[in-house]
Structures are given as C-alpha cells and as structure tokens.
Amino acid sequence: MQKEEVQAERFLQYSRVAFRRIHGLPVVDIASNDPDFQELLPIIRKHRMQGILYAGFGGHATRNWNRQALALAQQSARYTHEALRIHHALSQAISPPPILIKGPGLAAQAWPQPALRTFDDFDFRCRITDYQTFFEVVRASGYQPLVEGTDHNKHLWHFGWGVTFRHPDGYFLEVNHRLFPPHYPCPVGIGPSGRALPVSELLLDGENTPLPTPAAHLVLASAHALWHGGERLAWIADIAGLLTRHPDSITHAQPLCGKHTFLRKSLITACLLADQLFGPDLPGWKKSKADLQKQINPQMLATCATYRSQLMAPTPPNRTERRRLQRPLCNAWEKIRAVTLQTVTPGDPDFSRLCLKPQNRNRYWLYRPLRILRERIRTTVQTTDHRP
C-alpha cells in the first residue's frame, strides 16, 4: 500500500472516530490516542473536515491548526449571520420567500454545533418569476453577479443554470429556480407534486427560519454527493449526521423521491455509504435497515466501493470518473436525458461568445450546435495541419 493510501485510510479512521464522539455514539475502532494530523492536513482541508476533526481530537491539535479551526468556525458563524440577513431582506420583498438550502441550514440539522461544518457559500431556491426582484434585493445588500452582463445572467437563469453573486466582503451566494442544473437526472422539485420543496421552521442563529425538512435535505445531500463523486468526505458526514440526529428522516425521504430512479438509488446508496464510513448502525440506518437491505443491489455496493476509492485518491474525480459513478444509479431514460440536455442546453460558453437579448434567447438552440460543430471542425483541421 502506497503512502498516500495509508494516509487516506488513517484520515477515514480518524474522521469516523471524531464523528462518533461528536454525536455521542460509541467509538468502535479507537484510532491512535496521539494522532499526527500535521501530515494529513492537505487531505483534511480537501475534504473540509478541519472543524470536525478538531472537535473530535481537540487536545491533539497543533497551535496552527487550532487557530485555523477556530477561524473556520468563525467563518461559518459569519456566513450563517449573512445568510439570515439576506433571507430577512428577501422575505420583505418576495412571498413566499426564497428557501435557504444546504449550507447553514443543513449544518444546523446535521451537527450539534453547526460551526463545526465549514462552508463557503449559501444557496437559495425561488420561483422562476422572482429573479428580477431577487436580483434587486441582493444588489441593494451589496452583492453583484459573478459574471458581468445583465442579459448574460438572465440567460443563465432562464435555462436553469442559476446565478452566482459575490459580496465585497467575500461572501458567495447562489440562486436557482431548480434544485439542480437542467442536465441532472432530478426533477425541478421533490415531493408529491414534483415541484414543491417540503420545509419546516428551525431556530437558526436565534431566528425561526424556513428550511428544507431533514428528509428533504437528506434527498438533496445524497443526490448532490453521488452526482459529484468522491470530492469531499464532509458531504457524506452531513448525511451521517442527518441519519443520527433525525432517525426518521430516511423513512420520510423515500416517498419524496417519487418515481425518479436516480433520486431513490442515490438516497439509499449515500445512506449505506454513510453507515459504512461513520457507522456501524447509525440510528437512522439501523431503524430502517430491514427495509433498506431489500432495496440494495450489487450496483449500489459497487458504487459505494468506487466512491470510497475516489475519496482516497490524491486528486478529485474527473468528469469520466464521476459519470462512471452516476450512471449505474440512473435508469435508461435518465442516462439519455442527462447526456442530451448537457449537449443541447445553451450555457455559459454560448452566452459568453454571443450575448443575445432575452427576447431572442430561443436562437441559442440553433446557435449552440452550430458553435460546437464549428469548434470541432476547427480542431480537426488544426490536428490535420500539424501531422508530419
């Protein structure tokens, strides 16, 4: 076993121990009582586990790491405060107000101390018709779109890619009218209607805030983690936290998946993976284990093994590796739909090269294939010209 693999295994072991200590679960495999985190810092930072490992092994933190963990906790607190400030402003202008998803809300649901969970942006979801009002409110709050050009951002919004805003103080804010970009094998919303997002109020930083229910967050977190691959262990730790602090969440989450194969399989696979990495027998998994075991198939087990190997890899998974992870969880129609929409849906490269007026945006459906065809011809010609 190479040095990188040994370090990755140690990192996973320490992460399991830290998670179980934080959540008051029995520690079944004691890691070293004197862990050497210094050489693991790159992989710890990569997976956003600084605060979690610091809380689980705080007595062994070096001075530099101690300072960094506290700084990240302060950052999380600042982001939470800022997210609530924006939510309050939006609530005054939009009814029903946009919903804050993931980020501070998920941290509050999945962790006894939300500041343990590091995040560097916050996400809102609102109706497609609310974009202009949303834009005006956040601009009045000091935010500007990350991409310059009003029409460019309107195109991003219309075609479902979402818009990112940046504050001079370093905050990043993302908003979309879909839960995921258009080529994800997921519906616009989740729940019985396929459009609504189940919400409940939670006391967040002293203020009652509407957030996706733990079950809805479990579906979103699972689909997000399995679609992006083994980039961050913290995403799976969030899922494990929901299963621990809200044991009924997986029972309530399954009906939210409806008939969408990817949502259903990613939910079960991500929860299985969370129990493998942070279990055994996380409360939510243990409670529903008998029913869930009947739904697990060899593809899901193979996906868990692949995800774990990607977590241990020194570099994040590339697009090919992510697709290799995603496709076994999709049915045939979802695979075809994902590839088709990713190919044909106008996106940022199209708007950057030719920014049409919003009333002419349907022309992008013709412009995009012509642009791609032209670029491929140019590449082929250049390759031919350079042949000896």
C-alpha positions as CSV (number, residue, x, y, z in Angstrom):
1,M,0.0,0.0,0.0
2,Q,1.4,3.4,-1.0
3,K,2.0,6.2,1.5
4,E,-1.0,8.2,0.1
5,E,-3.3,5.3,0.6
6,V,-2.1,4.7,4.1
7,Q,-2.7,8.4,4.9
8,A,-6.2,8.3,3.4
9,E,-7.1,5.2,5.5
10,R,-5.9,6.9,8.6
11,F,-7.8,10.0,7.7
12,L,-11.1,8.0,7.2
13,Q,-10.5,6.2,10.6
14,Y,-9.9,9.5,12.5
15,S,-12.9,11.0,10.8
16,R,-15.1,8.1,11.9
17,V,-13.9,8.4,15.5
18,A,-14.4,12.2,15.5
19,F,-17.9,12.0,14.1
20,R,-19.0,9.4,16.6
21,R,-17.5,11.2,19.5
22,I,-19.2,14.5,18.5
23,H,-22.6,12.7,18.2
24,G,-22.3,10.7,21.4
25,L,-22.1,7.4,19.6
26,P,-19.9,4.5,21.0
27,V,-16.4,4.5,19.4
28,V,-16.0,1.0,17.9
29,D,-12.5,1.4,16.5
30,I,-10.2,3.5,18.5
31,A,-7.7,5.4,16.4
32,S,-4.4,6.4,17.8
33,N,-4.6,8.3,21.0
34,D,-1.8,10.5,19.7
35,P,-2.8,11.2,16.0
36,D,-0.3,13.0,13.8
37,F,-2.6,15.4,11.9
38,Q,0.2,17.5,10.5
39,E,1.0,15.3,7.6
40,L,-2.8,14.8,7.0
41,L,-3.6,18.5,6.8
42,P,-3.8,18.5,2.9
43,I,-6.4,15.7,2.8
44,I,-8.2,17.2,5.8
45,R,-8.5,20.6,4.1
46,K,-9.5,19.0,0.8
47,H,-12.5,17.2,2.4
48,R,-13.5,20.2,4.6
49,M,-13.1,18.2,7.8
50,Q,-11.0,20.6,9.9
51,G,-13.7,21.6,12.4
52,I,-15.0,18.0,12.8
53,L,-11.6,16.5,13.5
54,Y,-10.7,19.4,15.8
55,A,-13.8,18.8,17.8
56,G,-13.1,15.1,18.0
57,F,-9.4,15.3,18.7
58,G,-9.1,18.9,20.0
59,G,-6.5,18.0,22.6
60,H,-4.1,16.9,19.9
61,A,-4.4,19.9,17.6
62,T,-1.2,21.9,16.8
63,R,-1.2,25.6,17.5
64,N,-1.5,26.5,13.8
65,W,-4.4,24.0,13.3
66,N,-6.1,25.3,16.5
67,R,-6.0,28.8,15.0
68,Q,-7.3,27.6,11.6
69,A,-10.2,25.5,13.1
70,L,-11.4,28.5,15.2
71,A,-11.1,30.8,12.2
72,L,-13.2,28.4,10.1
73,A,-15.8,28.2,12.9
74,Q,-15.9,32.0,12.9
75,Q,-16.3,32.0,9.1
76,S,-19.3,29.6,9.4
77,A,-20.9,31.8,12.0
78,R,-20.4,34.9,9.8
79,Y,-21.9,33.1,6.8
80,T,-24.9,32.0,8.8
81,H,-25.5,35.6,10.0
82,E,-25.1,36.9,6.5
83,A,-27.4,34.2,5.1
84,L,-30.1,35.2,7.6
85,R,-29.6,38.9,6.8
86,I,-30.2,38.2,3.1
87,H,-33.2,35.9,3.9
88,H,-34.8,38.6,6.0
89,A,-34.4,41.2,3.2
90,L,-35.8,38.7,0.7
91,S,-38.8,37.9,2.9
92,Q,-39.8,41.6,2.9
93,A,-39.9,41.6,-0.9
94,I,-40.9,38.1,-2.1
95,S,-43.8,36.0,-1.0
96,P,-43.4,33.1,-0.4
97,P,-39.7,33.9,0.3
98,P,-36.8,32.0,-1.3
99,I,-35.7,29.0,0.6
100,L,-32.2,28.7,2.0
101,I,-30.9,25.2,1.2
102,K,-27.8,23.2,2.4
103,G,-25.1,25.4,4.0
104,P,-26.1,26.9,7.4
105,G,-29.5,25.1,7.5
106,L,-28.1,21.6,6.8
107,A,-25.2,22.2,9.3
108,A,-27.8,23.1,12.0
109,Q,-29.8,19.9,11.2
110,A,-26.9,17.5,10.9
111,W,-24.5,18.7,13.7
112,P,-24.9,19.5,17.4
113,Q,-22.6,22.5,16.8
114,P,-23.2,23.9,13.3
115,A,-19.9,25.9,13.3
116,L,-18.1,22.5,13.1
117,R,-19.2,22.3,9.4
118,T,-17.2,24.5,7.1
119,F,-19.0,26.0,4.0
120,D,-18.0,28.9,1.7
121,D,-21.3,29.9,0.1
122,F,-25.0,29.8,0.6
123,D,-27.8,28.7,-1.8
124,F,-31.3,29.9,-2.3
125,R,-34.1,28.5,-4.3
126,C,-37.0,30.6,-5.6
127,R,-39.6,30.7,-8.3
128,I,-38.5,31.4,-11.8
129,T,-40.6,34.5,-11.9
130,D,-38.9,36.0,-8.8
131,Y,-35.4,36.5,-10.3
132,Q,-35.7,40.3,-11.0
133,T,-36.9,41.0,-7.5
134,F,-34.2,38.7,-6.1
135,F,-31.6,40.5,-8.1
136,E,-32.7,43.9,-6.9
137,V,-32.8,42.9,-3.2
138,V,-29.3,41.3,-3.2
139,R,-27.8,44.1,-5.2
140,A,-29.2,46.5,-2.6
141,S,-27.5,44.3,0.0
142,G,-24.1,44.8,-1.6
143,Y,-23.9,41.8,-4.0
144,Q,-23.0,41.8,-7.7
145,P,-23.3,38.9,-10.2
146,L,-20.1,37.0,-10.5
147,V,-20.5,37.2,-14.3
148,E,-20.9,40.7,-15.7
149,G,-23.7,41.4,-18.1
150,T,-27.4,41.6,-17.1
151,D,-28.6,39.7,-20.2
152,H,-25.9,37.0,-19.7
153,N,-27.2,36.3,-16.2
154,K,-30.8,36.4,-17.3
155,H,-29.9,33.6,-19.8
156,L,-28.2,31.6,-17.1
157,W,-31.4,31.9,-15.0
158,H,-33.8,31.1,-17.8
159,F,-32.0,28.0,-18.9
160,G,-31.7,26.7,-15.3
161,W,-28.0,27.1,-14.6
162,G,-28.5,29.5,-11.7
163,V,-26.7,32.8,-11.0
164,T,-23.8,33.3,-8.6
165,F,-23.3,36.6,-6.7
166,R,-20.3,37.9,-4.8
167,H,-20.1,40.4,-1.9
168,P,-17.0,42.7,-1.4
169,D,-16.5,41.0,2.0
170,G,-16.0,37.7,0.2
171,Y,-19.4,36.0,0.6
172,F,-20.7,34.0,-2.3
173,L,-24.4,33.5,-2.9
174,E,-26.0,31.1,-5.5
175,V,-29.6,31.1,-6.6
176,N,-31.6,28.9,-8.9
177,H,-35.3,28.1,-9.6
178,R,-34.3,24.4,-9.9
179,L,-32.8,22.1,-7.3
180,F,-30.0,21.1,-9.7
181,P,-28.9,22.3,-13.1
182,P,-31.1,21.1,-16.0
183,H,-28.9,18.0,-17.0
184,Y,-29.1,16.5,-13.5
185,P,-31.4,13.4,-13.5
186,C,-33.6,15.2,-10.9
187,P,-36.9,16.9,-11.0
188,V,-37.4,20.7,-10.6
189,G,-38.6,20.0,-7.0
190,I,-39.2,17.0,-4.8
191,G,-42.3,15.8,-3.1
192,P,-45.7,14.6,-4.1
193,S,-46.2,17.4,-6.7
194,G,-42.6,17.1,-8.1
195,R,-42.2,20.9,-7.7
196,A,-42.6,21.8,-4.1
197,L,-39.8,21.6,-1.6
198,P,-41.0,20.4,1.9
199,V,-40.0,22.9,4.5
200,S,-40.2,23.3,8.3
201,E,-39.0,26.1,10.6
202,L,-35.8,25.8,12.6
203,L,-34.3,28.1,15.1
204,L,-31.2,29.3,13.2
205,D,-28.9,31.8,15.0
206,G,-31.8,32.8,17.2
207,E,-34.3,33.3,14.3
208,N,-37.1,31.0,13.1
209,T,-36.1,30.2,9.5
210,P,-38.0,28.1,6.9
211,L,-35.6,25.3,5.7
212,P,-36.0,22.1,3.8
213,T,-37.0,19.4,6.2
214,P,-34.3,16.9,7.3
215,A,-35.9,14.3,5.0
216,A,-35.7,16.8,2.0
217,H,-32.2,17.8,2.9
218,L,-31.3,14.1,3.0
219,V,-32.5,13.6,-0.6
220,L,-30.7,16.7,-1.8
221,A,-27.5,15.9,0.0
222,S,-27.5,12.3,-1.3
223,A,-28.1,13.3,-4.9
224,H,-25.5,16.1,-4.7
225,A,-22.8,13.8,-3.2
226,L,-23.4,10.9,-5.6
227,W,-23.6,13.2,-8.7
228,H,-20.3,15.0,-7.9
229,G,-18.3,11.9,-6.8
230,G,-15.8,11.5,-4.0
231,E,-14.7,15.1,-3.9
232,R,-15.4,15.7,-0.2
233,L,-16.0,13.4,2.8
234,A,-17.8,16.3,4.5
235,W,-20.8,15.7,2.2
236,I,-21.1,12.1,3.4
237,A,-20.6,13.3,7.0
238,D,-23.6,15.6,6.7
239,I,-25.7,12.6,5.5
240,A,-24.5,10.6,8.5
241,G,-25.3,13.5,10.8
242,L,-28.9,13.6,9.5
243,L,-29.3,9.9,10.0
244,T,-28.0,10.3,13.5
245,R,-29.9,13.3,14.6
246,H,-33.1,12.6,12.7
247,P,-33.5,8.8,12.6
248,D,-36.9,9.0,10.9
249,S,-35.5,11.2,8.0
250,I,-34.8,8.3,5.7
251,T,-38.3,6.9,6.1
252,H,-39.8,10.3,5.2
253,A,-37.2,10.8,2.4
254,Q,-38.1,7.8,0.3
255,P,-41.6,9.0,-0.7
256,L,-40.1,12.3,-1.7
257,C,-38.1,10.5,-4.5
258,G,-41.3,9.6,-6.3
259,K,-40.6,7.6,-9.4
260,H,-37.2,9.1,-10.0
261,T,-34.7,6.2,-10.1
262,F,-31.6,8.3,-9.6
263,L,-33.1,10.1,-6.5
264,R,-34.2,6.8,-5.0
265,K,-31.0,4.9,-5.6
266,S,-28.7,7.8,-4.7
267,L,-30.6,8.2,-1.4
268,I,-30.2,4.6,-0.4
269,T,-26.6,4.3,-1.7
270,A,-25.5,7.5,0.1
271,C,-27.0,6.4,3.3
272,L,-25.4,3.0,3.0
273,L,-22.0,4.7,2.3
274,A,-22.5,7.0,5.3
275,D,-23.1,3.9,7.6
276,Q,-20.0,2.2,6.1
277,L,-17.8,5.3,6.8
278,F,-19.3,6.6,10.0
279,G,-21.2,3.6,11.4
280,P,-21.8,0.8,12.1
281,D,-25.6,1.2,12.7
282,L,-26.2,4.9,12.6
283,P,-29.6,5.4,14.3
284,G,-31.5,6.2,11.1
285,W,-29.9,3.4,9.1
286,K,-30.4,0.9,12.0
287,K,-34.0,1.8,12.3
288,S,-34.8,1.2,8.6
289,K,-32.1,-1.4,7.9
290,A,-34.5,-4.3,7.4
291,D,-36.4,-2.5,4.7
292,L,-33.4,-0.9,3.1
293,Q,-31.4,-4.1,2.8
294,K,-34.1,-5.4,0.4
295,Q,-33.5,-2.5,-2.0
296,I,-29.7,-2.7,-2.1
297,N,-28.3,-4.3,-5.2
298,P,-24.8,-5.1,-6.4
299,Q,-24.7,-1.8,-8.4
300,M,-25.2,0.2,-5.2
301,L,-22.5,-1.8,-3.4
302,A,-20.1,-1.3,-6.3
303,T,-20.9,2.5,-6.3
304,C,-20.1,2.7,-2.6
305,A,-16.7,1.0,-3.2
306,T,-16.0,3.3,-6.1
307,Y,-16.9,6.4,-4.1
308,R,-14.7,5.3,-1.3
309,S,-11.7,4.8,-3.7
310,Q,-12.3,8.3,-5.1
311,L,-12.3,9.7,-1.6
312,M,-8.8,8.2,-1.1
313,A,-7.5,9.4,-4.5
314,P,-5.0,12.3,-4.3
315,T,-7.0,14.3,-6.9
316,P,-10.7,14.9,-7.2
317,P,-12.6,12.7,-9.7
318,N,-12.7,13.9,-13.3
319,R,-15.8,14.0,-15.4
320,T,-15.3,10.5,-16.7
321,E,-14.9,9.1,-13.2
322,R,-18.0,11.0,-11.9
323,R,-20.1,9.7,-14.8
324,R,-18.9,6.1,-14.0
325,L,-20.2,6.6,-10.5
326,Q,-23.5,8.2,-11.6
327,R,-24.7,6.1,-14.4
328,P,-25.4,2.8,-12.5
329,L,-27.8,4.8,-10.4
330,C,-29.8,6.1,-13.4
331,N,-32.4,4.3,-15.5
332,A,-32.0,4.2,-19.2
333,W,-34.2,7.3,-19.8
334,E,-32.3,9.3,-17.1
335,K,-29.0,8.5,-18.8
336,I,-30.3,9.5,-22.2
337,R,-31.9,12.7,-20.8
338,A,-28.7,13.7,-18.9
339,V,-26.4,13.4,-21.9
340,T,-28.9,15.0,-24.3
341,L,-29.5,18.0,-22.1
342,Q,-25.9,18.5,-21.3
343,T,-25.2,18.5,-25.0
344,V,-28.1,20.7,-26.3
345,T,-28.9,23.1,-23.4
346,P,-27.4,26.6,-24.1
347,G,-24.9,27.5,-21.4
348,D,-22.2,29.9,-20.3
349,P,-19.8,29.3,-23.3
350,D,-22.7,30.3,-25.6
351,F,-23.7,33.4,-23.7
352,S,-20.0,34.5,-23.4
353,R,-19.4,34.2,-27.2
354,L,-22.8,35.7,-28.2
355,C,-25.0,37.6,-25.8
356,L,-28.4,37.9,-27.3
357,K,-31.2,40.0,-26.0
358,P,-33.6,38.0,-23.8
359,Q,-36.4,38.2,-26.3
360,N,-34.1,36.4,-28.8
361,R,-32.8,33.7,-26.5
362,N,-34.6,30.8,-28.4
363,R,-32.0,31.3,-31.1
364,Y,-29.4,29.7,-28.8
365,W,-31.0,26.3,-29.5
366,L,-29.7,26.8,-33.1
367,Y,-26.5,28.7,-32.2
368,R,-25.2,26.1,-29.7
369,P,-25.0,23.1,-32.1
370,L,-23.5,25.3,-34.9
371,R,-20.9,26.7,-32.5
372,I,-19.9,23.2,-31.3
373,L,-19.8,21.9,-34.9
374,R,-17.6,24.8,-35.9
375,E,-15.2,24.2,-33.0
376,R,-14.9,20.5,-33.8
377,I,-14.2,21.2,-37.4
378,R,-11.5,23.8,-36.4
379,T,-9.9,21.3,-34.0
380,T,-9.9,18.6,-36.7
381,V,-8.3,20.9,-39.3
382,Q,-5.6,22.0,-36.8
383,T,-4.8,18.4,-35.9
384,T,-4.6,17.5,-39.6
385,D,-2.3,20.5,-40.3
386,H,0.1,19.5,-37.6
387,R,0.5,15.9,-38.7
388,P,4.0,15.2,-40.1
